[in-house]
Amino acid sequence: MLYRNQYSMKFADEVTSNKFPKRTPALTDDDPMPFGKYGPKGENRLMKDVPAAYLAYLWVEKCDNTLVYNYIWNSFDAINQDLPEDKKILR
């Protein structure tokens, strides 16, 4: 079975094995959150300190900030580990 994404075609077993390439440009754990209630006008947290539930919310709502979106993509497994089973997000 083939899966088509915007970059290439992959076999389904490759897609489910969590071999997703890292995306750039992206924020790192030590960069400040650029907006929102955890950004400069709010609590001014580093990305690694932003709650997983908030990052999951941004993912579901299709965050339009490329740096944050790619950070979530690159940190997907770590974010999902911090979420309850019924709140897990999908790529």
C-alpha atoms as a printed R data frame, in Angstrom:
   type eleno elety resid chain resno      x      y      z
1  ATOM     1    CA   MET     A     1  0.000  0.000  0.000
2  ATOM     2    CA   LEU     A     2  1.341  3.421 -0.897
3  ATOM     3    CA   TYR     A     3  0.970  6.656  0.970
4  ATOM     4    CA   ARG     A     4  1.379  9.940 -0.852
5  ATOM     5    CA   ASN     A     5  2.555 13.022  0.941
6  ATOM     6    CA   GLN     A     6  3.716 16.347 -0.444
7  ATOM     7    CA   TYR     A     7  7.324 15.176 -0.753
8  ATOM     8    CA   SER     A     8  7.233 11.648 -2.105
9  ATOM     9    CA   MET     A     9  5.474  8.316 -2.127
10 ATOM    10    CA   LYS     A    10  6.276  5.933  0.702
11 ATOM    11    CA   PHE     A    11  5.192  2.447  1.615
12 ATOM    12    CA   ALA     A    12  2.726  2.258  4.496
13 ATOM    13    CA   ASP     A    13  5.197  0.433  6.745
14 ATOM    14    CA   GLU     A    14  7.617  3.370  6.365
15 ATOM    15    CA   VAL     A    15  4.891  5.829  7.345
16 ATOM    16    CA   THR     A    16  3.899  3.945 10.488
17 ATOM    17    CA   SER     A    17  7.496  3.399 11.635
18 ATOM    18    CA   ASN     A    18  7.903  7.070 12.690
19 ATOM    19    CA   LYS     A    19 10.602  7.772 10.105
20 ATOM    20    CA   PHE     A    20  9.454 11.277  9.367
21 ATOM    21    CA   PRO     A    21 12.198 13.680  8.283
22 ATOM    22    CA   LYS     A    22 12.900 16.716 10.439
23 ATOM    23    CA   ARG     A    23 11.564 19.971  9.041
24 ATOM    24    CA   THR     A    24 13.419 23.256  8.842
25 ATOM    25    CA   PRO     A    25 13.335 26.067  9.670
26 ATOM    26    CA   ALA     A    26 12.128 25.239 13.163
27 ATOM    27    CA   LEU     A    27 12.460 26.476 16.697
28 ATOM    28    CA   THR     A    28 14.537 24.519 19.215
29 ATOM    29    CA   ASP     A    29 13.780 23.627 22.836
30 ATOM    30    CA   ASP     A    30 15.782 26.635 24.021
31 ATOM    31    CA   ASP     A    31 14.026 29.213 21.832
32 ATOM    32    CA   PRO     A    32 11.279 31.382 23.353
33 ATOM    33    CA   MET     A    33  7.680 30.787 22.363
34 ATOM    34    CA   PRO     A    34  7.038 33.581 19.809
35 ATOM    35    CA   PHE     A    35  3.337 34.267 20.510
36 ATOM    36    CA   GLY     A    36  0.270 33.407 22.560
37 ATOM    37    CA   LYS     A    37 -0.253 33.045 26.271
38 ATOM    38    CA   TYR     A    38  3.166 31.388 26.660
39 ATOM    39    CA   GLY     A    39  4.886 33.970 24.442
40 ATOM    40    CA   PRO     A    40  6.439 37.387 25.131
41 ATOM    41    CA   LYS     A    41  3.162 39.069 26.127
42 ATOM    42    CA   GLY     A    42  2.251 36.231 28.468
43 ATOM    43    CA   GLU     A    43  4.399 33.883 30.536
44 ATOM    44    CA   ASN     A    44  7.412 34.180 28.179
45 ATOM    45    CA   ARG     A    45  8.370 30.492 28.283
46 ATOM    46    CA   LEU     A    46 10.960 28.528 26.342
47 ATOM    47    CA   MET     A    47  9.549 26.013 23.866
48 ATOM    48    CA   LYS     A    48 10.567 23.068 26.072
49 ATOM    49    CA   ASP     A    49  8.447 24.555 28.894
50 ATOM    50    CA   VAL     A    50  5.281 25.128 26.858
51 ATOM    51    CA   PRO     A    51  2.661 22.540 27.929
52 ATOM    52    CA   ALA     A    52  2.158 19.650 25.519
53 ATOM    53    CA   ALA     A    53 -1.594 20.248 25.560
54 ATOM    54    CA   TYR     A    54 -1.082 23.789 24.213
55 ATOM    55    CA   LEU     A    55  1.240 22.536 21.452
56 ATOM    56    CA   ALA     A    56 -1.307 19.831 20.583
57 ATOM    57    CA   TYR     A    57 -3.993 22.520 20.371
58 ATOM    58    CA   LEU     A    58 -1.817 24.548 17.982
59 ATOM    59    CA   TRP     A    59 -1.245 21.429 15.875
60 ATOM    60    CA   VAL     A    60 -4.953 20.599 15.630
61 ATOM    61    CA   GLU     A    61 -5.790 24.208 14.789
62 ATOM    62    CA   LYS     A    62 -3.120 24.215 12.033
63 ATOM    63    CA   CYS     A    63 -0.825 26.850 13.520
64 ATOM    64    CA   ASP     A    64  0.193 29.238 10.732
65 ATOM    65    CA   ASN     A    65  3.601 30.042 12.259
66 ATOM    66    CA   THR     A    66  6.038 27.865 10.290
67 ATOM    67    CA   LEU     A    67  8.697 27.841 13.018
68 ATOM    68    CA   VAL     A    68  6.257 26.620 15.682
69 ATOM    69    CA   TYR     A    69  4.533 24.164 13.333
70 ATOM    70    CA   ASN     A    70  7.880 22.605 12.392
71 ATOM    71    CA   TYR     A    71  8.929 22.502 16.060
72 ATOM    72    CA   ILE     A    72  5.772 20.520 16.841
73 ATOM    73    CA   TRP     A    73  6.443 18.225 13.862
74 ATOM    74    CA   ASN     A    74 10.021 17.610 14.994
75 ATOM    75    CA   SER     A    75  8.969 17.061 18.635
76 ATOM    76    CA   PHE     A    76  5.910 14.993 17.840
77 ATOM    77    CA   ASP     A    77  6.804 11.870 19.818
78 ATOM    78    CA   ALA     A    78  7.852 13.800 22.937
79 ATOM    79    CA   ILE     A    79  4.660 15.870 22.860
80 ATOM    80    CA   ASN     A    80  2.478 12.775 22.516
81 ATOM    81    CA   GLN     A    81  4.246 11.121 25.478
82 ATOM    82    CA   ASP     A    82  3.117 13.996 27.698
83 ATOM    83    CA   LEU     A    83 -0.524 13.793 26.585
84 ATOM    84    CA   PRO     A    84 -3.210 11.474 28.012
85 ATOM    85    CA   GLU     A    85 -4.159  8.551 25.766
86 ATOM    86    CA   ASP     A    86 -7.429 10.148 24.647
87 ATOM    87    CA   LYS     A    87 -5.688 13.401 23.660
88 ATOM    88    CA   LYS     A    88 -2.918 12.009 21.414
89 ATOM    89    CA   ILE     A    89 -2.433 13.874 18.138
90 ATOM    90    CA   LEU     A    90 -1.825 12.433 14.684
91 ATOM    91    CA   ARG     A    91  0.442 13.622 11.905
